[in-house]
Amino acid sequence: MTEQLRINLEKLAAKEVGTVSFAEPLSFHNSWKIGGSADLFIEPDNSDQIAEILRFVLANDIPLVVIGQGTNLLFDDAGVRGVVLKIGERMADIQISGGSIVAGGGTWVPQLSRMSMQAGLSGLEHCIGIPGTVGGLVMMNGGSQRKGIGENVVNVTIVSRDGHLKKLTQSDCRFAYRYSSLQGTGCVVVAVELNCPAGDRKNNRREMVNDLRSRRQKFPRKQPNCGSVFLSTTEMHTTLGPPGKIIEDAGLKGLQVGQAEVSQQHSNFIVNLGGASSADVLTLIRQIRGEIRQMLGFELDCEVRYVSPQGDITPAHFKADAFDLSGK
Ligand SMILES: Cc1cc2nc3c(=O)[nH]c(=O)nc-3n(C[C@H](O)[C@H](O)[C@H](O)COP(=O)(O)OP(=O)(O)OC[C@H]3O[C@@H](n4cnc5c(N)ncnc54)[C@H](O)[C@@H]3O)c2cc1C
């Protein structure tokens, strides 16, 4: 950390911006349990604090990374030289009125899905097993069974990179498969309004129980992981099948680099066997992509995002492809 950065981070931490900690281990804040430390880690309580943080980091040219539960992120072993802003429990809230649900950006997705079902609404059943926040879900247009949360979005409240509170409509967000136009803008999702039609509570509950049961059988549960590593595009799905099948058919199940392994249970998952580094995961991603490219002439792109020490967030294969195998 440079002296100027240290002085600026101390100034920011002294403001009323929520709970702050210096040199926070990022391995505590992502489901892979990988990564160095963040120079300054902040958990804000409200959008005013977020706006103040965003204005300060912009004015002082400080790298900023926004995270939810870190279930789709690979942090670098070198951590983040700047601010990591966690939108979590402090910004969690669910309000239901008729078919409209307004949820805070830090709301836990399975809870949102369950409460919607209990209120007799439908449309969020497919989200029951997604272990992230509403902010992360909207950003990634996450979902399962080939659905995405964007289908239910009415509007999204953000704090823009320059610190202004704005409401965006569904069409502003240009949702597509695991994409929203909010990606890369540096905004913070503070709330979302969803439209959920009335549904059959019993059927929806059954569907959700079945989904959770099938996830428990299919996905590794005890070893830290980040869910599906590679995207399953429609084109790939119809011609070759889902990424897990492609990787398994290629004989890569169980492939290991350092302490990172292609899961024995589901080949689209990479598990941390204990003490895996980001270098281990990136090298493994690079090897899988290389093998599949050579065998099938097909590019497996990552759903998982890599966070650089400078705070840039990109699909992990961008970094994996550029990764120096000597470990630099
Ligand atoms: C076991 C397991 C199963 C999974 N199953 C699925 C699945 O079925 N479907 C699916 O789509 N995903 C799945 N995932 C991936 C992940 O849970 C989702 O992408 C989730 O929506 C990410 O939420 P998060 O809060 O963890 O976001 P993070 O991983 O913290 O962040 C993801 C991205 O969103 C941004 N972000 C997060 N919060 C905010 C915010 N408030 N404002 C602005 N930007 C923000 C981050 O900068 C980052 O770019 C799974 C993951 C695991 C570990």
The ligand as a MOL file (V3000), in Angstrom:
LIG
                    3D

  0  0  0     0  0            999 V3000
M  V30 BEGIN CTAB
M  V30 COUNTS 53 58 0 0 0
M  V30 BEGIN ATOM
M  V30 1 C -23.0510 -23.9510 -4.1350 0
M  V30 2 C -23.3470 -22.8280 -5.1010 0
M  V30 3 C -24.4420 -22.9490 -5.9420 0
M  V30 4 C -24.7410 -21.9100 -6.8610 0
M  V30 5 N -25.8300 -22.0470 -7.6830 0
M  V30 6 C -26.1240 -21.0620 -8.5460 0
M  V30 7 C -27.2580 -21.1790 -9.4080 0
M  V30 8 O -27.9830 -22.1560 -9.4060 0
M  V30 9 N -27.5160 -20.1440 -10.2580 0
M  V30 10 C -26.7370 -19.0120 -10.2920 0
M  V30 11 O -27.0450 -18.1020 -11.0730 0
M  V30 12 N -25.6600 -18.8790 -9.4770 0
M  V30 13 C -25.3350 -19.8650 -8.6150 0
M  V30 14 N -24.2430 -19.7260 -7.7980 0
M  V30 15 C -23.3810 -18.5280 -7.9300 0
M  V30 16 C -23.7790 -17.3590 -7.0090 0
M  V30 17 O -24.4030 -17.8250 -5.8340 0
M  V30 18 C -24.6850 -16.3440 -7.7090 0
M  V30 19 O -24.0400 -15.7700 -8.8260 0
M  V30 20 C -25.1030 -15.2210 -6.7420 0
M  V30 21 O -26.1270 -14.4700 -7.3260 0
M  V30 22 C -23.9610 -14.3070 -6.3530 0
M  V30 23 O -24.3600 -13.5370 -5.2490 0
M  V30 24 P -23.2960 -12.9740 -4.2130 0
M  V30 25 O -24.0140 -12.1290 -3.2470 0
M  V30 26 O -22.4960 -14.0910 -3.6270 0
M  V30 27 O -22.4000 -12.0940 -5.1870 0
M  V30 28 P -20.8080 -12.0010 -5.2040 0
M  V30 29 O -20.2240 -13.3130 -5.5800 0
M  V30 30 O -20.3260 -11.3710 -3.9660 0
M  V30 31 O -20.6240 -10.9900 -6.4370 0
M  V30 32 C -20.9790 -11.3840 -7.7540 0
M  V30 33 C -20.9280 -10.1450 -8.6380 0
M  V30 34 O -21.9600 -9.2440 -8.2530 0
M  V30 35 C -21.4060 -8.0000 -7.8020 0
M  V30 36 N -22.2230 -7.5890 -6.6570 0
M  V30 37 C -22.5870 -8.3250 -5.5940 0
M  V30 38 N -23.4240 -7.6190 -4.8120 0
M  V30 39 C -23.5650 -6.4130 -5.3790 0
M  V30 40 C -24.3000 -5.2420 -5.0590 0
M  V30 41 N -25.0950 -5.1490 -3.9860 0
M  V30 42 N -24.2020 -4.1750 -5.8830 0
M  V30 43 C -23.4170 -4.2070 -6.9980 0
M  V30 44 N -22.7130 -5.2950 -7.3520 0
M  V30 45 C -22.7910 -6.3930 -6.5620 0
M  V30 46 C -19.9490 -8.2700 -7.4970 0
M  V30 47 O -19.1560 -7.1160 -7.7120 0
M  V30 48 C -19.6330 -9.3550 -8.5230 0
M  V30 49 O -19.3530 -8.7810 -9.7630 0
M  V30 50 C -23.9260 -20.7470 -6.8920 0
M  V30 51 C -22.8400 -20.6330 -6.0070 0
M  V30 52 C -22.5500 -21.6630 -5.1200 0
M  V30 53 C -21.3880 -21.5160 -4.1830 0
M  V30 END ATOM
M  V30 BEGIN BOND
M  V30 1 1 1 2
M  V30 2 1 2 3
M  V30 3 2 2 52
M  V30 4 2 3 4
M  V30 5 1 4 5
M  V30 6 1 4 50
M  V30 7 2 5 6
M  V30 8 1 6 7
M  V30 9 1 6 13
M  V30 10 2 7 8
M  V30 11 1 7 9
M  V30 12 1 9 10
M  V30 13 2 10 11
M  V30 14 1 10 12
M  V30 15 2 12 13
M  V30 16 1 13 14
M  V30 17 1 14 15
M  V30 18 1 14 50
M  V30 19 1 15 16
M  V30 20 1 16 17
M  V30 21 1 16 18
M  V30 22 1 18 19
M  V30 23 1 18 20
M  V30 24 1 20 21
M  V30 25 1 20 22
M  V30 26 1 22 23
M  V30 27 1 23 24
M  V30 28 2 24 25
M  V30 29 1 24 26
M  V30 30 1 24 27
M  V30 31 1 27 28
M  V30 32 2 28 29
M  V30 33 1 28 30
M  V30 34 1 28 31
M  V30 35 1 31 32
M  V30 36 1 32 33
M  V30 37 1 33 34
M  V30 38 1 33 48
M  V30 39 1 34 35
M  V30 40 1 35 36
M  V30 41 1 35 46
M  V30 42 1 36 37
M  V30 43 1 36 45
M  V30 44 2 37 38
M  V30 45 1 38 39
M  V30 46 1 39 40
M  V30 47 2 39 45
M  V30 48 1 40 41
M  V30 49 2 40 42
M  V30 50 1 42 43
M  V30 51 2 43 44
M  V30 52 1 44 45
M  V30 53 1 46 47
M  V30 54 1 46 48
M  V30 55 1 48 49
M  V30 56 2 50 51
M  V30 57 1 51 52
M  V30 58 1 52 53
M  V30 END BOND
M  V30 END CTAB
M  END
